[in-house]
Every structure is written in structure tokens, then in C-alpha cells.
Amino acid sequence: MSHVFVAAAEAAPRDQNLYQTLIMVGIAILFFYFILWRPEQKRRKKLESLRKSLKRGDKVIAMGIRATVDEVRERTVILKQVDGSKIEMLSAAITEIESTTDTAPQKN
């Protein structure tokens, strides 16, 4: 009969350790969600909406290349560089967007 009480006494601390571990894992998951994952998700959604609203004349930075949007296609954009050369890039490569008020550059 004493073996039953000893087994029950040993099982209680194991259960407590398991619950403490589960609680700590839950706290870690909540930490990663609210501190790391959620803000990154919001930033990605904002950048994606900016990419969808691209128009001719917007100044962008794509993979370190600073250029002006010349044409917007379904998945790509044609960028015009300072020297007049044009390059086609995936719109997903655009990291920063600086929208302009007028859509076409003025020529005097």
C-alpha cells in the first residue's frame, strides 16, 4: 500500500514540470507572434499594397537600383534609369516606393 502513495507523490512533481514547460512554450509562442511575426506581416501587407498601386512616374528602389517607373505590367515593371536605359524587374523586387504627384515628367 505504501508503494501506491510513493508513486502518487512522484507523479505530482512530473505533472507540474510538464505544465510549467507547456506554459513557458505557450509564452514563447505568444512572444514570437506579437513581437516578431505580426509586425512583419503588417509591413509585408503594406508594401504589397504599395506595389499594387504603382503608377508611371513613381520613383522606386529595387534591389539597390534607384529608378523611375516607366510602365507597369501584371507581374513586372519597366524601370527607367537616370541615363535613360530601361530595365524590366519583378514588382516583388521593389523595396521602397516614393510616389510623385504628377504622372508624367515635364519637358521644357
SULZILIN-V653171 format. One record per pair of residues at least 6 apart in sequence whose C-alpha atoms are under 6 Angstrom apart, sorted by sequence separation. I is the first residue (numbers start at 1). J is the second residue. D is the distance in whole Angstrom. If there is no record, write none. Layout:
I | J | D
I | J | D
This chain:
60 | 66 | 6
71 | 77 | 6
80 | 86 | 4
60 | 67 | 6
71 | 78 | 5
79 | 86 | 5
59 | 67 | 6
70 | 78 | 5
79 | 87 | 5
59 | 68 | 4
70 | 79 | 5
78 | 87 | 6
58 | 68 | 6
69 | 79 | 5
70 | 80 | 6
78 | 88 | 4
57 | 68 | 6
58 | 69 | 5
68 | 79 | 5
77 | 88 | 6
57 | 69 | 5
67 | 79 | 6
68 | 80 | 5
77 | 89 | 6
56 | 69 | 5
67 | 80 | 6
76 | 89 | 5
56 | 70 | 5
67 | 81 | 5
76 | 90 | 4
77 | 91 | 6
56 | 71 | 6
75 | 90 | 6
76 | 91 | 5
75 | 91 | 6
62 | 93 | 5
62 | 94 | 4
61 | 94 | 6
62 | 95 | 6
61 | 95 | 6
61 | 96 | 5
60 | 96 | 6
60 | 97 | 4
60 | 98 | 6
59 | 98 | 5
58 | 99 | 5
58 | 100 | 5
57 | 103 | 5
56 | 103 | 6
57 | 104 | 6
